Amino acid sequence: MLHGILAGCTILAISSLGLFYTWHAAREGQLHAIRSELLQLARVAATQVDGNAHRTMKSNAQAGSPEHLKLLAPLLPFHKATTDIIYVYTAILQGEQIYFVLGTDYLYRTVDDGLPSDPIMTPYNTPDPALRHALKYHEPAVNEHPVQEALRSYMSAYAPFFDTKGEFVGVIGIDMWVHHLDARLASIRRTGLTAFAAVTLLSLLAGYMTFRLSLTVRRARRRDRIIR
């Protein structure tokens, strides 16, 4: 009996580790593709920000002004690039406080976006390590994992932009829904669970067969001792 249990547990453990590794690799592969795409998009969008003009945006009283609209204009194509893009915006860091400055949702909204646009210089107090990293170290950053919401998830990427003197001004951020990722990961998860169920059944069968074989061997040995 012990041999059967050990055999079944060993097969189950090894197979489960293999299945987990396969699922983890598939998930990380999907996430890596999205992170790379978002980072590239943010880097390109950052080159379209006029850093000198951006420094002049200091109050929501400037919303809708020619200067404000001129800054937003080159960012709109990035917002409209795909229906998965939720927001394209800029952020700055003053002291330890993060502020949102520009937001393309002032001119363009995705179908599912019912929230009002943020005023110029809106304080941001929700922790986002990637955003703070980009602002602090003046380098591109992206969420490691999707931010979960009730119906779907999103990821954000950030890239720095500078003025004509090469001095850091702020970062541009791009938020993108990853509901297709959710569907793909759910499919991978279902496949993994199905495979795990099959492996469990095979492990039980292997354990049972090992037990029967062990029992047969013990009976044969017992008969040999009786004959001798």
C-alpha positions as a Python dict, from the first residue, in 0.01 Angstrom:
ca = {
    (1, 'M'): (0, 0, 0),
    (2, 'L'): (282, 241, 95),
    (3, 'H'): (460, 184, -237),
    (4, 'G'): (143, 269, -431),
    (5, 'I'): (88, 590, -235),
    (6, 'L'): (451, 696, -279),
    (7, 'A'): (444, 624, -652),
    (8, 'G'): (119, 814, -705),
    (9, 'C'): (234, 1114, -499),
    (10, 'T'): (569, 1128, -678),
    (11, 'I'): (409, 1125, -1022),
    (12, 'L'): (154, 1385, -915),
    (13, 'A'): (418, 1615, -766),
    (14, 'I'): (648, 1601, -1069),
    (15, 'S'): (362, 1647, -1314),
    (16, 'S'): (214, 1936, -1114),
    (17, 'L'): (547, 2118, -1111),
    (18, 'G'): (573, 2075, -1486),
    (19, 'L'): (220, 2205, -1541),
    (20, 'F'): (279, 2504, -1312),
    (21, 'Y'): (600, 2594, -1493),
    (22, 'T'): (422, 2572, -1831),
    (23, 'W'): (133, 2791, -1710),
    (24, 'H'): (370, 3044, -1551),
    (25, 'A'): (585, 3064, -1865),
    (26, 'A'): (278, 3116, -2086),
    (27, 'R'): (144, 3389, -1856),
    (28, 'E'): (479, 3569, -1836),
    (29, 'G'): (514, 3548, -2212),
    (30, 'Q'): (179, 3722, -2260),
    (31, 'L'): (264, 3989, -2001),
    (32, 'H'): (608, 4050, -2151),
    (33, 'A'): (456, 4112, -2494),
    (34, 'I'): (212, 4368, -2353),
    (35, 'R'): (479, 4541, -2141),
    (36, 'S'): (708, 4573, -2444),
    (37, 'E'): (429, 4711, -2663),
    (38, 'L'): (322, 4965, -2401),
    (39, 'L'): (676, 5082, -2328),
    (40, 'Q'): (747, 5136, -2696),
    (41, 'L'): (425, 5333, -2736),
    (42, 'A'): (507, 5549, -2431),
    (43, 'R'): (861, 5618, -2554),
    (44, 'V'): (736, 5736, -2892),
    (45, 'A'): (458, 5946, -2737),
    (46, 'A'): (710, 6115, -2505),
    (47, 'T'): (897, 6254, -2807),
    (48, 'Q'): (581, 6443, -2904),
    (49, 'V'): (558, 6646, -2581),
    (50, 'D'): (686, 7003, -2594),
    (51, 'G'): (872, 7017, -2263),
    (52, 'N'): (911, 7396, -2266),
    (53, 'A'): (542, 7458, -2327),
    (54, 'H'): (448, 7188, -2077),
    (55, 'R'): (618, 7383, -1799),
    (56, 'T'): (367, 7666, -1853),
    (57, 'M'): (67, 7445, -1767),
    (58, 'K'): (14, 7534, -1401),
    (59, 'S'): (-360, 7585, -1352),
    (60, 'N'): (-689, 7440, -1468),
    (61, 'A'): (-781, 7794, -1576),
    (62, 'Q'): (-564, 7717, -1880),
    (63, 'A'): (-784, 7424, -1988),
    (64, 'G'): (-909, 7476, -2341),
    (65, 'S'): (-660, 7752, -2415),
    (66, 'P'): (-473, 7745, -2749),
    (67, 'E'): (-156, 7645, -2562),
    (68, 'H'): (-334, 7358, -2388),
    (69, 'L'): (-496, 7228, -2707),
    (70, 'K'): (-168, 7256, -2896),
    (71, 'L'): (3, 7035, -2638),
    (72, 'L'): (-276, 6778, -2654),
    (73, 'A'): (-296, 6761, -3035),
    (74, 'P'): (12, 6542, -3101),
    (75, 'L'): (-92, 6301, -2823),
    (76, 'L'): (-440, 6228, -2959),
    (77, 'P'): (-322, 5981, -3225),
    (78, 'F'): (-174, 5765, -2949),
    (79, 'H'): (-507, 5763, -2764),
    (80, 'K'): (-689, 5671, -3084),
    (81, 'A'): (-434, 5412, -3192),
    (82, 'T'): (-645, 5127, -3052),
    (83, 'T'): (-971, 5091, -2861),
    (84, 'D'): (-770, 4930, -2580),
    (85, 'I'): (-605, 5263, -2489),
    (86, 'I'): (-793, 5428, -2201),
    (87, 'Y'): (-586, 5738, -2127),
    (88, 'V'): (-278, 5923, -2248),
    (89, 'Y'): (-160, 6180, -1995),
    (90, 'T'): (139, 6356, -1842),
    (91, 'A'): (252, 6374, -1483),
    (92, 'I'): (511, 6573, -1291),
    (93, 'L'): (671, 6540, -949),
    (94, 'Q'): (698, 6837, -712),
    (95, 'G'): (867, 6737, -390),
    (96, 'E'): (705, 6404, -315),
    (97, 'Q'): (367, 6496, -465),
    (98, 'I'): (266, 6366, -810),
    (99, 'Y'): (40, 6584, -1026),
    (100, 'F'): (-145, 6504, -1347),
    (101, 'V'): (-116, 6782, -1604),
    (102, 'L'): (-233, 6690, -1954),
    (103, 'G'): (-499, 6432, -2038),
    (104, 'T'): (-618, 6347, -2388),
    (105, 'D'): (-956, 6248, -2245),
    (106, 'Y'): (-1022, 6623, -2243),
    (107, 'L'): (-1076, 6587, -2620),
    (108, 'Y'): (-1138, 6218, -2678),
    (109, 'R'): (-1309, 5942, -2479),
    (110, 'T'): (-1319, 5568, -2520),
    (111, 'V'): (-1666, 5415, -2527),
    (112, 'D'): (-1646, 5276, -2172),
    (113, 'D'): (-1500, 5592, -2016),
    (114, 'G'): (-1770, 5776, -1825),
    (115, 'L'): (-1546, 5958, -1579),
    (116, 'P'): (-1488, 6335, -1600),
    (117, 'S'): (-1144, 6446, -1717),
    (118, 'D'): (-895, 6543, -1447),
    (119, 'P'): (-825, 6917, -1408),
    (120, 'I'): (-474, 7042, -1487),
    (121, 'M'): (-246, 6985, -1183),
    (122, 'T'): (-466, 6722, -1020),
    (123, 'P'): (-283, 6566, -719),
    (124, 'Y'): (-234, 6191, -748),
    (125, 'N'): (-217, 5996, -424),
    (126, 'T'): (-277, 5636, -530),
    (127, 'P'): (44, 5428, -503),
    (128, 'D'): (189, 5329, -841),
    (129, 'P'): (551, 5215, -808),
    (130, 'A'): (609, 5230, -1185),
    (131, 'L'): (492, 5592, -1211),
    (132, 'R'): (694, 5707, -912),
    (133, 'H'): (1000, 5521, -1043),
    (134, 'A'): (973, 5691, -1383),
    (135, 'L'): (937, 6034, -1221),
    (136, 'K'): (1216, 5982, -970),
    (137, 'Y'): (1476, 5821, -1196),
    (138, 'H'): (1372, 5982, -1528),
    (139, 'E'): (1353, 5651, -1709),
    (140, 'P'): (1078, 5439, -1872),
    (141, 'A'): (878, 5209, -1646),
    (142, 'V'): (581, 4976, -1680),
    (143, 'N'): (353, 4787, -1442),
    (144, 'E'): (484, 4439, -1371),
    (145, 'H'): (133, 4297, -1344),
    (146, 'P'): (-215, 4409, -1451),
    (147, 'V'): (-414, 4631, -1215),
    (148, 'Q'): (-734, 4440, -1144),
    (149, 'E'): (-1074, 4607, -1177),
    (150, 'A'): (-1426, 4470, -1140),
    (151, 'L'): (-1481, 4384, -1507),
    (152, 'R'): (-1133, 4388, -1658),
    (153, 'S'): (-771, 4482, -1599),
    (154, 'Y'): (-531, 4744, -1728),
    (155, 'M'): (-158, 4813, -1742),
    (156, 'S'): (32, 5141, -1756),
    (157, 'A'): (364, 5244, -1907),
    (158, 'Y'): (557, 5567, -1853),
    (159, 'A'): (836, 5746, -2039),
    (160, 'P'): (1020, 6070, -1954),
    (161, 'F'): (1017, 6385, -2165),
    (162, 'F'): (1253, 6682, -2153),
    (163, 'D'): (1279, 7049, -2250),
    (164, 'T'): (1505, 7189, -2522),
    (165, 'K'): (1793, 7211, -2273),
    (166, 'G'): (1769, 6840, -2204),
    (167, 'E'): (1633, 6894, -1853),
    (168, 'F'): (1373, 6652, -1720),
    (169, 'V'): (1017, 6786, -1716),
    (170, 'G'): (784, 6495, -1649),
    (171, 'V'): (659, 6162, -1781),
    (172, 'I'): (391, 6063, -2024),
    (173, 'G'): (166, 5776, -1919),
    (174, 'I'): (-42, 5538, -2127),
    (175, 'D'): (-310, 5317, -1972),
    (176, 'M'): (-431, 5019, -2173),
    (177, 'W'): (-708, 4770, -2107),
    (178, 'V'): (-584, 4410, -2116),
    (179, 'H'): (-920, 4234, -2129),
    (180, 'H'): (-788, 4018, -2415),
    (181, 'L'): (-508, 3914, -2182),
    (182, 'D'): (-765, 3820, -1917),
    (183, 'A'): (-940, 3596, -2171),
    (184, 'R'): (-614, 3435, -2282),
    (185, 'L'): (-501, 3376, -1925),
    (186, 'A'): (-841, 3230, -1837),
    (187, 'S'): (-806, 2990, -2129),
    (188, 'I'): (-456, 2893, -2019),
    (189, 'R'): (-585, 2845, -1662),
    (190, 'R'): (-872, 2621, -1778),
    (191, 'T'): (-635, 2413, -1987),
    (192, 'G'): (-400, 2382, -1691),
    (193, 'L'): (-680, 2270, -1458),
    (194, 'T'): (-798, 2013, -1712),
    (195, 'A'): (-444, 1882, -1747),
    (196, 'F'): (-405, 1875, -1369),
    (197, 'A'): (-726, 1672, -1334),
    (198, 'A'): (-599, 1427, -1596),
    (199, 'V'): (-261, 1400, -1423),
    (200, 'T'): (-433, 1341, -1089),
    (201, 'L'): (-635, 1053, -1234),
    (202, 'L'): (-325, 905, -1398),
    (203, 'S'): (-136, 937, -1070),
    (204, 'L'): (-413, 755, -883),
    (205, 'L'): (-414, 486, -1150),
    (206, 'A'): (-36, 453, -1136),
    (207, 'G'): (-48, 432, -757),
    (208, 'Y'): (-317, 165, -775),
    (209, 'M'): (-123, -36, -1035),
    (210, 'T'): (193, -8, -824),
    (211, 'F'): (-3, -128, -522),
    (212, 'R'): (-145, -427, -718),
    (213, 'L'): (201, -512, -852),
    (214, 'S'): (352, -490, -506),
    (215, 'L'): (73, -708, -370),
    (216, 'T'): (132, -966, -645),
    (217, 'V'): (505, -972, -573),
    (218, 'R'): (445, -1025, -200),
    (219, 'R'): (204, -1311, -269),
    (220, 'A'): (454, -1473, -507),
    (221, 'R'): (728, -1448, -245),
    (222, 'R'): (495, -1595, 16),
    (223, 'R'): (420, -1891, -213),
    (224, 'D'): (790, -1944, -275),
    (225, 'R'): (860, -1961, 97),
    (226, 'I'): (576, -2212, 147),
    (227, 'I'): (705, -2435, -137),
    (228, 'R'): (1056, -2431, 4),
}
